[in-house]
């Protein structure tokens, strides 16, 4: 754990209550406390054995579900929660990733499906600890990737014997194991660009290369899954040859490929139907997603009717039914099932009361210097028509996107009287490769040009009170928040930065190697190679221009946005007595503990209300 150095940073104020009235106070807490659940993952050869993650205990943990008895049981119990888990193909065991207090560094553990975490053992004792870089579990072959400061190492355990078959200084990972376990697909960035990876398929007999595929500079490939049918060596792949993410089938043994022409705007991802004659396609377009069935024999695309919103995960069961998670900004998430006759119903209902709903989002399209920017706008229920205090909530990633999905966090700001604007700035996914990659060579500053354009629109349209605008975000959104406060000081009345990059050079020195590889690809090199770019794009460079009050929240064990570089930034704020508060907690890049999430949200909203003179 890091120890505090330099100035004694002003501690964030923890409010006793966020709202004065009982109803909104109870409502916002109820949204966070309401049990949530992920789409179940079933064992390949024993589909009655399922696992999922849920916050039903107050901490996100792994649960087992035996469909034969309808028995549900929590199988992990760790202070900072557990997110990553998968069942063995025969359903006899559950694998989950074990780190220390959220630092993401550790190893895979395995326990009986009907046991608990006290029975867990290190699953691959001959594999050293590190950051996870993919896992594939077969009946005879197990493959796992590990990342450390030395780069990427890939291991295989075959018939009880473990060997390292790949090592490279740049980012690599395990992608997919063929159904007959004769082929293993890996992703790598030997060409020096982890943001646009290449694929390699190896034989599991000797790990010789069977085939390589790379589409060249700026065009990444992502292996999704080998066909589920034994003997079928087709690999489902995402490519971006035409400027957006699309699908192709690569028959590795035959050495042929087929690009699938799916006539939909936006971008897609997919998974196989069990007979490998069709694909379940998840389609993303302008912050919303939908489901389709694509027939590989006829090329027919048919809609799986779902209401507008976000699909949070989907899969096809052996009987052909589709299980998926759905939510919208107004309606909380539910795990649903659509049977082959078209009937749709709730599959799993966690214990307890469902979360109260919230306000819907509306679309705003704003012209910016780099093209049309899509933003999502929410207004508090019953809000007056006049300009409102507004929080500009910037998503992390940067390669992610805000969507029309339910968010207890967004709803809390709305209940507190703020309008919420979410900006899918350049760098966001779902809008094509050029939009995503436009931040290369000038990250941070490019995105903030789009945020500024949306801010100008929000003020000129009458939505936002120009004197009461808050910028906030976490991770990359926290980085953008601090950079905005320094480079756009007259726009913002306050800033809230969660787990941010604050001093980019120090962050690069301390962060996990996978992110250093990402940063080299994004910035055009390391800080030693392109120091001017890191200096220009680092919030620390502009810290003396920050005029608005700042709240920073950070985890002591964060490997992505490490604590030392945040302390460097806070020291500079403290040296000139700039108004700021700091909240630090004993976890990593965010918290899986619901009580901690509620505490942090109340600190953030209360800080903004005080900074704007609204409390």
N, C-alpha and C positions, 0 to 999 in steps of 0.2 A: 504494500500500500504506500502511496506517495505521502510525504509529509509536507505540510504547508511551510512555505518559505517567504521571505520578503515581508511586505506589508501585512498587517492584520486586516483581512478583507471584511467589509461590513457584511454581517450575516443577513440573509433574506428573512423577512418577517413572515412568520407562519400564522395566518389568521385563525381565530377561533371559529369564525363562521364566514362564509363567503357572501351569503345573502342574508338580508335582515328578516325576510319572511320565511316561514317554515316550509311552504309549498315548493318554491324554487330551490331552497336548500336541500330538501329531501329529493327533489327530482334530479338534480345534477349528480348527487351521490348515487342515487339508484341506477343511473345509466352505467356508471363504472362498476358497481357491485353486481349488476345483472349477469348471471352466468352466460358465458359464451363458449362456443365449441367449434372446432375445425371439422372439415370434411373427413370422414373416417378413411383410413388406409387399411386395406385388407391384405392378408397374406396371399401370395400368388397361388399357391397350391392348396390353401385351406381358407377360402373366402369367408368362413364363419368367424375367423380370428381377426379382430380389428383393433386398431389403436387410433387415438385422436388426442389432441391437446385441448385443455379447458382451464378456465380460471375459476371453476366452481368452488375450489377450496380457498380462494383469495389469492392464489399464486398460480401462474400458468405452469401446469404439470402434465405429464403423460398419463393417459387412461387406457385401460384395456376393455374391450367390449366383446363378449362371447355371444354371438347372435343366436346360437342354439338355445341358450338359457336366458338370453337378454340380460345377462349379468354385466354390470359396469363396475370398474374398480380402478382406483388410483394406484399407479405402479411406481411413480417417483415422488419423492418428498425431499426437496432441497431448499435451503433458505432463499436462494435467489431464482428458483424456478428452473424448468427444463422445457426446451422447445423442440429440439431435433431428435427424432426417433423414427424407427421403421421396424416392421416385423420381419422375421426370417421367412423364407418361402414356404416352409411347411407349417408355419404358425406356432411353432413350439417355443420360440424365444422372441424377446423384444430387445432391440439394440437402441441405446440412447447415448447422446454425447455428454460427457462429464467434464466440465471446466471448473475453475475456482472463482466463485463470487462474480460470475458474469464476465470473466476476462477472455472467454472464447478459446483459451489454450488448454488442451487436455487430450482425452482419448475416448474411444468408443467403449462402452460397457454393455454387457449382455446378461439378461436374466430370464428365467422361465416365464412363459406367458402367464401362468397362473401363480407366479411368485411376486415378491415385492423387491424394492431396491436393496434390501439387506442381503439378498441372494445374488446380487450383481457381481460379475467378475470382469476384469479387463478382457475385452473380446479378442484383441490382437496383441498379446504380450510382447511379441517380437518387433512391434512397430513403435517408434519413439513418439513422444507427445508432440503436439503442435496444433496449428489451426487447421480445421477440417477442410479438405479439398476433394470431396466426393466420396461416395461409398456405394458399392454394388455387392449384394449378397446373393450368391447362387447356392445350389446344393453341393457343388464340388469346388467352385471357385469363389473366393471373396477378394474384392479389390478395394483398396482404401488409399486416399491421397492425404498428404500431410504437408503443410507449409510452415517454414520457420525462417529465421533471418538468413539461412543458407540457401533459400529457394524452395523448390517443390520436389518432393519425393513421392513416388507412387509404388505401392506394395501390393503383392498378391499372395494369398494363402491358398494353396492347391493341395488337396489330399493331406492336409495337416502340416505342410511345410511352407514357411513364409520366406519370400525373397523380395528384394527391392529391384524392380525392373526398369525404373526411370528416375533420373535425377537431372534437374536443370535449375539454373539461377533465376530464370523467369517463371512466371505463373503458369501452372498446369494443374489438371485435375482429372479425376475419374468421371466419365460421362455415362456410358451404358454398356451392359453385358448382354450378349445375344442369348436367346432363349435356350439354345443348346450349349451355351457357355464355351463355345469355341472361339469367339471373337470378343474383343474388348475395345470400345471406343474411348479415347482420351481427348481432352482439349489441351492445347498448348499455345504458347506465345514465343516460340523460339525466334520468330521474325522480329520480336521486340515490341509488339503492340498487344497488350493483354486486353484492351478494349475491343479488339477485332480479332478474336482467336481463330486458330486453325484446328483441323481435326486430323487424327491419326487412328487407324484401326490396326490392332495387333492381334496376332494369334496367341491364344493362351498356352499353346504348346511352344515354349521357348521364347515367347514375346518378340518374335520377329515381326517386322512391319508388313502388313497385308496391303494397305492402301493409305495414301495421304490425300487430303483435300484442303486447299486454301484458295480463296477467291481473290487474293491480292490486297493491296494497301487500302485500308478504310472499309473493307467488306468482311465482316465477321461471319463465322459459322457456329451454330450451336446444335449439338447432338441432343435430340429429345429422347428417343427410345427406339431400341430395336423392336422388330415385330414380335408379338407375343406367341407366334406359332413356331414350334420347333422346326428347324430346317429352313425357315424363311429368314434370309440374311439381309433384309431391307432395313435400313436405318432411317428414321424420320428426322429430318434436319431443318433448322431455320436458316435461311440465307437472306441477304439483302442486296442482291444483284441489280435490282431495279429501284433502289432508293427507299425501300421499306422492308420490314421483316415479313417473309413469305415462306412457304413450305416446299420441300422437295423430298423425294424418296431416293435414297442411294442404295442400290443393290451392290453390296460390297464385293461379294464373290464374283458376280457377273461383270463388275466394273462399269455398270450403267447407272444413270440417274434420270429421274423424271421430275421436272418442275410442275407443281400443281397450280393450275390457274384458277384461283378462287376470286370471283368478281365481287369483292366487297371493298369499301373504302377503309382506310386505317390499316391496322396490322392484326396478325393472327398468331395463335399458338395452337397446338393440337396434341391429342393422345389417341391411341389405337382403340378400336372396338376389339373385343376378345377374339373374333375370328379373323382379324386383320384385313377385312374387306371394306372397312370404312374407318373414318376418323371422326372423333368428337372435336370440333373446332371451337375455340374461344376467340371471339372477335372483339377487338378494342377499337373504338372510334369516338373521339371527342368526349373523353372522360366516362364513357359508358361501355359495358360489355354485354355480349349476347352469345348464345350457343347455337351451333349448327351441326348437322350430320353431313359428312361429305362421303359419297359412295365412290370408292376407288375404281370400281368396274365401269360405271357409267359417267362419272364426273358430276353427278347430280348433287346439288347443295340444297338441303332442306332445313328450315328453321325449327329449332326446339324452343317453342314459345316461352319466353320469360319476360317479365315487365322491365321497363327501363331501369337501370341501376348498375350494380357491379356484381360480377360473378367472382367469388373469392376462392374458387377451387372447384373442380369437377372431374368425375371419372365414370367409366362405364363398368357396371358389375357383370359377372359371367352370365347372368340371365338377361342382359341387355338393358336393364334399367339404368338410369342416369342419376347419380347423386351429386348434388352441388350446393354451394353456399351462395346466398343472394342477400343483398341489402340495397337500400338507397339512402340518401341523406335524411329522408323523413322517416324511414322504417328500419328498425334494427335487423341485424343479420339473423338468418335462419338456415339450417341445413335441411334441404328438401330432397325428395326423390320423385322422379318421373318414370313411371312404368312404361312398358312397351305399348300398352293400350292408350297412352296419353294422359292417364290420371296423374295428378301432381298433388303432393301432400308433404307436410312436415315429417322428416325422418327422425330427427333427434330433438328432443326438447329438454334442455338442461333443467335441473331443479331450481326452484325459486321463481320470483316474479320476473316477467320480461321487462326489458328496458323501456322507459317512456320514449315516445317518438320525439321528433324535432322538426325543424323547418326544412323545406326542400331547398335545393340549389337551383339557381338560374344561370344560363350561359351568357357570357359577355365576350365579344370578339373585338379586339382592339388592334389597330394598325401600329406596328413598331418599326424600328429601323431595320430589323431582320425579317420582317414579314408579319402575318396576322397572328396575334397572341390570343390564346384561349384562356379565359379565367372563369372560375366558378364563384358565384356571388350568393351569399345568404343574408337575409335580413331577420332581425328578431321578430317573433310573432307580436303583432299589435304595435309595431314601432311607428312613430310619427313619420310623416312624409319628408320632413326636413333632413338636412345632413346629419349623419350619425357618426359617433366615434367608431373607428374601423380598425380591425386588426388585419394586416396583410400577412397571411400565414404561408410561409414558403416551404415547400416539401423538401425532403432529404434526397439522397441519391448520389449525384444529381440525376442519374438515369432512372427516374421513376416518374410518376405523375399523380396529381390529385384527381380523384374520381368522385362520381356521384355515389358515394358509399356512406354508410352510417358511421358517425364519429361522435363518441361521447365528449371528446375534447372540443370539437367544433361547437357542439351544442351548449357547452358550458359558457363559452364566450358569447353566444347568442343570448343565453339566459341573463348574462350580466349586462346586456344592452348594447353590445357591439355588433355592427355588421362584420361579416367575415368575407374576405376576398382571397381566393386561392389561385395562384398564378402558375400556369404550365409554361414556364419560361423556356427559352432555348436551352437545350440540354435534357428536356423532358422526353420520355418515351411515348410512343403511340402516335407520333406526328411525322414519322419518317426519319430516315437516316441523317439527312442534311440538317434537320432541326436538332436532332440529338447531338450531332457532332459539331455544331456551330460554335461551341464553347472551347474547342481545342485551341491551345496556344494563348488563350486569354480567359481562363475560367473565372467565374465570380463576377467580373466586371461586365461580361457579356449578358449574363442573366439579369443583372441589375438594370441594364438598359430597358429590358422588357418590364421589369417591376416598376420602373419609373413611368413608362408609358401607361401602364394600367393604373398607377396611382394618379396620374394626370387625368385620365378618363373618369376615375371614381370621384374626384373632386369636381371636375367640370360638369359631370352628369347630375350632381346634387346628392349622390349617395353618401359621400364621406365629408366630414368636417375636416378641413385641411389642417387645423390646429390640434386635432385629436386623432392622429394616425399612428398606430403602433406597428412596428415590423417585428415578426417573430418567426421562429423555426427551430428545428432540431437537426443535428448532424450537419449535412450540407446546408440545410435551411438555417441552422445556427451560424454557420460560416457566412452565409449570405447576409444574415442579420447584422453581424458585427461589421462586415465590409460595407453594408449600406449605411450604418451609423457614421462611419468614417468618411465615406465618399459622397454621401447625400445628406449631410447633417441638417439641412433646413427642411427636409421632407418629414422627419420623424419626431414625434413627441416623446417616444420611449421605444426601447428595444428589449426583447426577451430572447436570449440565445441558449438553447439546450444543447449539451454535448457538442460544442462547436469546434471547428478549426479556427484558432485565433492568431497563432504565430506559425505560418506554414512551414518555415524551415525547420523549426524545432519539432513540429508535428511529423514531418517526413523522417526525422531522425529516430523518433520513438514509436511510430506506428507499425502495425503488422506488415510483413513483407508483401502480402497480396495487395495492400493499398499503396505501398511504394511503387510497385509495378504499375498499378493503375495511374498513379500520379505522373510517372515518367511518360506514359503514353499520352496523358492529357495535357501536360505542360510542355512536352517536347524534350524532356530530359530530366535529370536530377537537379537539385539546387546547385550542385557544383558545376553542372554543364550549362544551365540557363538561369543564372542567379537573378538577372534582371526581371524575368517573368515571374519568378516566385516573389520577389520583392514588390512588384507592381500589384500582384494579386493577393497579397497577404493583409489581413485586417490590422496587424501590428503596425504596418507602414503608416496607417492613417489614424492611429489611436489618439493622437493629440488633437485631432479635429472633431472628436466625438463631443457633442454638446448635450444630447438627450440622456436622461437616466437609463442605466443599463442593468438588467438582471441576467446573470449567467448561472446555469445549472450544469453540474458535471459529476461524472462518476469516477471514483478513485481508481477503478480497475479497467478503465476503458482502453482497449487496444487500437481503436479506430481514431479517436480524437483524444490523445493522452493528456493527462492532467498537467504535466510540466509546462506545456506550451500555453495552456489556459492561464496558469499562474503568471507566466511572463506578461501576458496581456493585462491581467488584473494589477500587477505591480505598476505598470505604466499608468493605468487609470488612477491608482492610489497615489502615485507620485505627484500628481497635479490636483488631487482632491476632487476628481470628477465624480459625480453622483453615480454610485453603482452598488449593487448587492450581489452576494454570491451564496449559492446553495450547493453543497457537495454531499454526496451520498456514497454508501459503501456498496457499489455495484459497478457494472460495466457501461456499455453503450445504451443506456436506458434501463428501465426496471421492469421485471415481470411480476412484481408484487403489487397488487391492486391498491392496497393502503398507501404505498409509496407513490403510485401514480396519482391518486387523489390528492395527496399532500402537495406534490409538485404542481399540479394544475391549480390548486387554490392559491399557492404562492405566486404563480405567474399572473393569474387574473387579478388578484388583490394588488400586486405590484403595479400593474397597468392602471387600475382604477385610481390608486394613490398618485401615480406619476401624472395622470391627466386631470387631477383635481376633482375626480368624480366620487371620491370617498374621503 
